[in-house]
Amino acid sequence: MPELPEVDVVRAGLAPAVSGAFVAAVEVHDARALTRHSGSVNDFERRLTGALLKAPARRGKFLWIPVADSAHALVGHLGMSGQLLLRAPDAPRERHERIRLFLDHPQHGELAVVFADQRTFGSLALDALVPTTDGRAGGWGTEEATVPTQVAHIARDPLDPAFSDAAFLGHLAPRKAAIKRVLLDQTIVSGIGNIYADESLWAARVHPETPAQELSSRTARRLLAEVRLVLQKALAEGGTSFDAQYVNVNGQAGYFAHSLNAYGQTGKACPRCGAKIVRVAFTNRSSHYCPRCQRLRRR
């Protein structure tokens, strides 16, 4: 599933093309791509046609494009394999194309935003904007203190200027749950999925099953710092692509997969100590870690 770096790469790619653009027409080819939209296909097409779009924003793994002179936004969640692609308006239909928006931009002219999704877990929707609870900007890429209702329960991510280190550390103290489970809880800290949780825990030398409450203050702060470094490096490298399901708006893959130290490296030598990286079951996923560098220590 696309995580923070992948979604933000898409947001940044869309920004110059959609900011200030009018939606000339909307074509919905598959109603399954509107599972998060409360209305019908006709309602989505009618309400979005003629809209003036503003700069896209992101919080965690969600992105949205506010509609000017409206209290609504076009919300996107990429699910497992969703893609938002920039194309010429007359470009052939993508293999898994679900929705196409025809835009008219004052500088860039006519173009299309295509939502393609092989596994159909992603969705677009028009959703109401509500004020943020802390009065700060809703997310990365916007200065407006609003957020879609579908995103309001999502915590801020570690790269958000309004993210509270103290609040995050405070969430760890009472929790007996494994620290990896806490990192994946989008109501506590958003944008981190399986890949970046494993990479951050490896970098901080923390075993993924360590109870959150047993982390010392120093270790917890080191882990948070490593989370930020991992996310920033992944952003700089365009995200992580293992196949053609994640690409940027131009259809190009990210290359952070070449920088992975733990995730997906089962049986390979740990870059730090040489021990073999192991893979164990974790809920319906897997954890990858170094058994030597990331020992499970109990208080």
C-alpha positions as CSV (number, residue, x, y, z in Angstrom):
1,M,0.0,0.0,0.0
2,P,1.3,3.5,-0.8
3,E,2.5,5.2,2.3
4,L,3.4,8.8,3.1
5,P,6.3,9.2,0.7
6,E,4.4,7.7,-2.2
7,V,1.3,9.7,-1.6
8,D,3.3,12.9,-1.2
9,V,5.2,12.3,-4.4
10,V,1.8,12.1,-6.1
11,R,0.5,15.3,-4.4
12,A,3.6,17.2,-5.4
13,G,3.3,16.0,-9.0
14,L,-0.4,17.0,-9.2
15,A,0.1,20.4,-7.6
16,P,1.2,22.4,-10.7
17,A,-1.3,20.7,-12.9
18,V,-4.5,21.0,-10.8
19,S,-3.9,24.2,-8.8
20,G,-6.2,26.8,-10.5
21,A,-7.6,24.4,-13.0
22,F,-11.3,24.1,-14.0
23,V,-12.9,20.7,-14.3
24,A,-14.3,20.7,-17.8
25,A,-15.8,17.2,-17.7
26,V,-15.8,14.0,-15.6
27,E,-16.0,10.4,-16.8
28,V,-16.6,7.6,-14.3
29,H,-15.9,4.2,-15.9
30,D,-16.3,2.1,-12.8
31,A,-18.6,2.9,-9.9
32,R,-16.3,0.9,-7.5
33,A,-13.9,3.8,-7.6
34,L,-16.5,5.9,-5.7
35,T,-17.0,3.6,-2.7
36,R,-16.1,6.5,-0.3
37,H,-18.4,9.0,-2.2
38,S,-21.8,9.3,-0.4
39,G,-23.7,10.1,-3.6
40,S,-24.3,8.4,-7.0
41,V,-22.0,8.4,-10.0
42,N,-24.2,11.1,-11.6
43,D,-23.9,13.2,-8.4
44,F,-20.1,12.9,-8.4
45,E,-19.9,13.9,-12.1
46,R,-22.4,16.7,-11.8
47,R,-20.9,18.3,-8.7
48,L,-17.3,18.2,-9.9
49,T,-17.9,19.4,-13.4
50,G,-17.2,23.1,-13.6
51,A,-15.3,23.2,-10.2
52,L,-12.2,25.3,-9.7
53,L,-9.5,23.3,-8.0
54,K,-7.0,24.5,-5.5
55,A,-3.6,23.2,-4.4
56,P,-3.7,19.5,-3.3
57,A,-3.0,18.7,0.3
58,R,-2.0,15.5,2.2
59,R,-2.3,14.1,5.6
60,G,-0.8,10.6,6.2
61,K,-1.9,8.4,3.3
62,F,-4.8,10.6,2.2
63,L,-4.7,13.5,-0.2
64,W,-7.4,16.0,-1.2
65,I,-7.9,18.8,-3.6
66,P,-10.1,21.6,-2.2
67,V,-12.8,23.1,-4.4
68,A,-12.8,26.9,-4.6
69,D,-15.8,28.7,-3.3
70,S,-17.0,25.5,-1.7
71,A,-16.8,23.7,1.6
72,H,-15.9,20.5,-0.1
73,A,-12.8,18.8,-1.5
74,L,-12.0,15.9,-3.9
75,V,-10.5,13.3,-1.6
76,G,-8.3,10.5,-2.9
77,H,-7.1,7.3,-1.2
78,L,-4.9,5.1,-3.3
79,G,-5.7,1.8,-1.5
80,M,-3.4,-1.0,-2.5
81,S,-2.8,-0.1,-6.1
82,G,-4.4,3.3,-6.9
83,Q,-2.6,5.7,-9.3
84,L,-3.3,9.3,-10.2
85,L,-1.7,10.0,-13.6
86,L,-1.4,13.1,-15.7
87,R,-2.3,12.5,-19.3
88,A,-3.2,14.3,-22.5
89,P,-7.0,14.6,-22.7
90,D,-7.1,12.3,-25.7
91,A,-4.6,9.8,-24.4
92,P,-5.8,6.1,-24.7
93,R,-7.6,4.7,-21.7
94,E,-5.3,3.2,-19.1
95,R,-5.5,-0.6,-18.5
96,H,-7.2,-0.2,-15.1
97,E,-8.7,3.3,-15.6
98,R,-11.6,4.0,-13.3
99,I,-12.2,7.7,-13.5
100,R,-10.9,10.5,-15.8
101,L,-11.1,14.2,-15.1
102,F,-10.7,16.6,-18.0
103,L,-9.1,19.9,-16.8
104,D,-8.5,23.3,-18.3
105,H,-5.6,25.1,-16.8
106,P,-4.9,28.8,-17.4
107,Q,-1.2,28.1,-18.0
108,H,-0.9,24.5,-19.0
109,G,-4.0,24.2,-21.2
110,E,-6.1,21.1,-21.4
111,L,-5.0,17.9,-19.6
112,A,-6.5,14.9,-17.9
113,V,-6.1,13.4,-14.4
114,V,-6.7,9.6,-14.6
115,F,-7.5,7.5,-11.6
116,A,-6.4,3.9,-12.3
117,D,-6.6,1.1,-9.8
118,Q,-5.9,-2.5,-10.5
119,R,-7.2,-4.0,-7.3
120,T,-10.1,-1.5,-6.8
121,F,-9.4,-0.8,-3.1
122,G,-8.8,2.9,-3.8
123,S,-11.4,5.6,-4.2
124,L,-12.2,9.2,-5.0
125,A,-15.0,11.1,-3.3
126,L,-16.4,14.6,-2.8
127,D,-16.4,15.2,0.9
128,A,-17.2,18.1,3.2
129,L,-14.3,20.1,4.8
130,V,-14.4,20.7,8.5
131,P,-12.2,22.8,10.8
132,T,-9.1,21.2,12.3
133,T,-9.3,20.6,16.0
134,D,-6.1,22.4,16.7
135,G,-6.7,25.4,14.4
136,R,-3.5,24.5,12.4
137,A,-3.3,23.8,8.6
138,G,-5.1,20.6,7.6
139,G,-2.0,18.9,6.2
140,W,1.0,19.2,4.0
141,G,0.6,21.4,1.0
142,T,-2.2,23.7,2.4
143,E,-2.4,26.6,4.7
144,E,-6.2,26.2,5.3
145,A,-7.2,25.0,8.7
146,T,-9.7,22.5,7.3
147,V,-9.7,18.8,6.6
148,P,-12.2,16.4,4.9
149,T,-14.5,14.6,7.3
150,Q,-13.1,11.3,6.0
151,V,-9.6,12.4,7.1
152,A,-10.5,14.1,10.4
153,H,-9.8,11.0,12.5
154,I,-6.3,10.6,10.9
155,A,-3.5,11.8,13.1
156,R,-0.8,14.2,11.8
157,D,2.3,12.6,10.4
158,P,5.9,13.2,11.6
159,L,6.7,15.5,8.8
160,D,3.7,17.8,9.4
161,P,4.8,21.1,11.0
162,A,1.9,20.8,13.4
163,F,2.9,17.3,14.6
164,S,3.4,17.2,18.4
165,D,6.4,15.1,19.5
166,A,5.2,15.4,23.1
167,A,1.8,14.1,22.3
168,F,3.2,11.1,20.3
169,L,5.6,10.2,23.2
170,G,2.7,10.5,25.6
171,H,0.8,7.9,23.6
172,L,3.6,5.4,24.1
173,A,3.8,5.5,27.9
174,P,0.5,3.7,28.7
175,R,0.5,1.2,25.8
176,K,1.4,-2.4,26.3
177,A,1.0,-3.0,22.5
178,A,4.1,-3.7,20.4
179,I,5.8,-0.6,19.2
180,K,5.3,-1.6,15.5
181,R,1.6,-1.9,16.1
182,V,1.6,1.7,17.5
183,L,3.5,3.0,14.5
184,L,0.9,1.6,12.2
185,D,-2.0,3.1,14.1
186,Q,-3.1,6.0,11.9
187,T,-5.0,7.6,14.8
188,I,-1.7,8.0,16.7
189,V,0.8,8.8,14.0
190,S,-0.1,8.7,10.3
191,G,1.7,7.9,7.0
192,I,3.7,5.0,8.3
193,G,3.0,1.6,6.9
194,N,4.8,-1.8,7.0
195,I,7.8,-0.8,4.9
196,Y,8.7,2.4,6.8
197,A,7.9,0.9,10.2
198,D,10.4,-1.9,9.6
199,E,13.0,0.5,8.2
200,S,12.6,3.0,11.1
201,L,12.8,0.3,13.8
202,W,15.9,-1.2,12.2
203,A,17.5,2.2,12.1
204,A,16.7,2.8,15.8
205,R,17.8,-0.7,16.8
206,V,14.4,-1.5,18.3
207,H,12.7,-4.9,18.1
208,P,9.2,-4.6,16.5
209,E,7.6,-6.5,19.3
210,T,9.0,-4.3,22.1
211,P,6.0,-3.0,24.2
212,A,5.6,0.7,23.6
213,Q,5.5,1.4,27.3
214,E,8.9,-0.2,27.8
215,L,10.8,2.2,25.5
216,S,12.9,4.7,27.4
217,S,12.3,8.3,26.6
218,R,15.7,8.4,24.9
219,T,15.0,5.4,22.7
220,A,11.5,6.7,21.8
221,R,12.9,10.0,20.7
222,R,15.6,8.3,18.7
223,L,12.9,6.2,17.0
224,L,10.9,9.3,16.1
225,A,14.0,10.9,14.7
226,E,14.7,7.8,12.6
227,V,11.1,7.7,11.4
228,R,11.6,11.2,10.0
229,L,14.9,10.5,8.4
230,V,13.5,7.4,6.7
231,L,10.5,9.2,5.4
232,Q,12.6,12.1,4.2
233,K,15.0,9.8,2.4
234,A,12.1,7.9,0.8
235,L,10.6,11.1,-0.4
236,A,13.9,12.3,-1.9
237,E,14.1,9.0,-3.8
238,G,10.5,9.1,-5.1
239,G,9.0,6.4,-2.8
240,T,9.3,2.7,-2.9
241,S,8.3,0.7,-6.0
242,F,8.4,-3.1,-6.1
243,D,6.2,-3.4,-9.2
244,A,4.2,-1.2,-11.6
245,Q,1.4,-0.6,-9.1
246,Y,3.0,2.4,-7.5
247,V,4.2,5.1,-9.9
248,N,4.2,8.9,-9.8
249,V,1.9,11.1,-11.9
250,N,4.1,10.6,-14.9
251,G,4.1,6.8,-14.6
252,Q,7.7,6.6,-13.2
253,A,8.7,4.3,-10.3
254,G,10.4,5.4,-7.1
255,Y,13.8,3.9,-6.3
256,F,13.8,3.8,-2.4
257,A,13.6,0.0,-2.7
258,H,17.3,0.0,-3.5
259,S,17.9,1.6,-0.1
260,L,16.0,-0.8,2.1
261,N,17.9,-2.3,5.0
262,A,15.3,-4.6,6.6
263,Y,12.0,-4.7,4.8
264,G,12.0,-7.5,2.1
265,Q,15.6,-8.4,2.9
266,T,14.9,-11.8,4.4
267,G,18.1,-14.0,4.6
268,K,20.4,-11.1,3.5
269,A,23.1,-9.8,5.7
270,C,22.2,-6.9,8.0
271,P,24.1,-3.9,6.6
272,R,25.1,-3.0,10.2
273,C,26.3,-6.3,11.8
274,G,26.2,-9.0,9.1
275,A,23.5,-11.2,10.8
276,K,20.8,-12.5,8.6
277,I,17.6,-10.4,8.4
278,V,14.6,-12.5,9.5
279,R,10.9,-12.3,8.6
280,V,8.1,-13.2,11.1
281,A,4.4,-13.0,10.8
282,F,2.8,-9.8,12.1
283,T,-1.0,-9.7,12.1
284,N,-1.8,-10.2,8.4
285,R,1.6,-8.9,7.3
286,S,5.2,-9.5,8.1
287,S,8.0,-7.9,10.2
288,H,11.6,-7.8,9.0
289,Y,14.4,-7.2,11.5
290,C,17.9,-8.1,12.5
291,P,17.9,-10.5,15.5
292,R,21.3,-9.3,16.6
293,C,20.9,-5.5,16.3
294,Q,17.3,-5.4,17.3
295,R,17.1,-7.7,20.4
296,L,13.9,-8.0,22.3
297,R,14.7,-6.6,25.7
298,R,12.2,-6.8,28.5
299,R,12.3,-4.6,31.6
